[in-house]
Amino acid sequence: MISPVVCFPKPVAGFPPEWTDSTWNLRSLSHVPYSSRNGFRFSRRTRGRRILMCSDSSSHSWNVPVLSTNEVVERLKLAREGQEEFMAMYSSVVNGITTDPAAMVLPLDDHMVHRGHGVFDTAMIINGYLYELDQHLDRILRSASMAKIQPPFDRETIKKILIQTVSVSGCKDGSLRYWLSSGPGDFLLSPSKCLGSALYAIVIQKDFTVTTTGVKVVTSSVPIKPPEFATVKSVNYLPNALSQMEADDKGAYAGIWVDNDGFVAEGPNMNVAFVVNGGKELVMPRFDNVLSGCTAKRTLTLAEELVSKGMLESVKVMDVTVEDGKKADEMMLLGSGVLVLPVVQWDEEFIGDGKEGPVAKALLDLLLEDMSSGPPSVRVPVPY
Ligand SMILES: Cc1ncc(COP(=O)(O)O)c(C=O)c1O
């Protein structure tokens, strides 16, 4: 089983130098006896997490303890102490739900873990309702089909399991995350010998804070995923993570991918939209080469209200060049994590007058209203 605990000594900022010494690597362990149960202690908390560490500062006397199942469980419990936000997990491997964060583990031989052969999705839990669960479920099943993963259950069963997991968690505000994997079985490349596909889900308690202050974005230098992969919400988010790290390094909120034809694509976990033509037209890049965002799609529908009120003249999905994007009256990021977030600067260029625009604000208001009191098609009640 994969332990969430950092068991091997690895360089950790703020720890004594002898624990971050470069001799602390797997090769240096190979000549060290492997039997002692001594030499471990639990560290102080690091960012709220307890890290399991060696108490012996000499790299030559490192002994990895051999643990009984009970000892492993004990250490997992200690390591997860204080992580009350992990409310419940479902795993088809055990076909059950646990509310103990220490038991929220995955098999290491799951192909999603060692080959990235898995897809995932989310849904926000808002005041006891799952927002756009059906739309996210449609997308994970589409992703699973593109990844050639035959889900372990039919759609209705998956939906019931997810709702029950949220119900057991008691969580009223937070997020539900779930994965479909080709499953555990071996460490080969082909999943042909897997024991069967797997479903995992976790409920994370979280208070939503809505950000309305405009942000800066930068053009991502990390290569964009080809459309065949960008349109699947697979667990292969290495480019996305690197793009986010690049943005962080540059003091920006996110990196924006531009496709090979010079058209605006998406951010690492969000779509983008622009307001052009004197603030009268909402335009969104086509979804052919990017992830079909549930928030972006819902925003397209909600934006029709702004057309009927005369705030907008039209809403279009079309190719947007970088040049047109940077000259737009407004730019915004759209996604479950950011909702509708105004962008006021892209690279060195200010967007519009460099301030948050009225259309982004109006769309955010519509989305928030939809999340709290939208129709049953977007709000699934959780029976607690
Ligand atoms: C690459 C990418 N694009 C866009 C989105 C936005 O999708 P959604 O609105 O469904 O959250 C996400 C969400 O995680 C994403 O990972």
The ligand as an SDF file (V2000), in Angstrom:
LIG
                    3D

 16 16  0  0  0  0  0  0  0  0999 V2000
   -6.5900   21.3930  -17.7410 C   0  0  0  0  0  0  0  0  0  0  0  0
   -7.8840   21.9080  -17.2060 C   0  0  0  0  0  0  0  0  0  0  0  0
   -8.6130   22.7530  -17.9690 N   0  0  0  0  0  0  0  0  0  0  0  0
   -9.7830   23.2560  -17.5150 C   0  0  0  0  0  0  0  0  0  0  0  0
  -10.2860   22.9050  -16.2780 C   0  0  0  0  0  0  0  0  0  0  0  0
  -11.5960   23.4770  -15.7940 C   0  0  0  0  0  0  0  0  0  0  0  0
  -12.5600   22.4650  -15.6740 O   0  0  0  0  0  0  0  0  0  0  0  0
  -13.7580   22.5660  -14.6410 P   0  0  0  0  0  0  0  0  0  0  0  0
  -14.4610   23.8380  -14.9240 O   0  0  0  0  0  0  0  0  0  0  0  0
  -14.5920   21.3890  -14.9530 O   0  0  0  0  0  0  0  0  0  0  0  0
  -13.1810   22.5650  -13.2900 O   0  0  0  0  0  0  0  0  0  0  0  0
   -9.5790   22.0060  -15.4770 C   0  0  0  0  0  0  0  0  0  0  0  0
  -10.0910   21.6110  -14.1630 C   0  0  0  0  0  0  0  0  0  0  0  0
   -9.4930   20.9670  -13.3730 O   0  0  0  0  0  0  0  0  0  0  0  0
   -8.3420   21.4890  -15.9620 C   0  0  0  0  0  0  0  0  0  0  0  0
   -7.6250   20.6330  -15.2160 O   0  0  0  0  0  0  0  0  0  0  0  0
  1  2  1  0
  2  3  1  0
  2 15  2  0
  3  4  2  0
  4  5  1  0
  5  6  1  0
  5 12  2  0
  6  7  1  0
  7  8  1  0
  8  9  2  0
  8 10  1  0
  8 11  1  0
 12 13  1  0
 12 15  1  0
 13 14  2  0
 15 16  1  0
M  END
$$$$
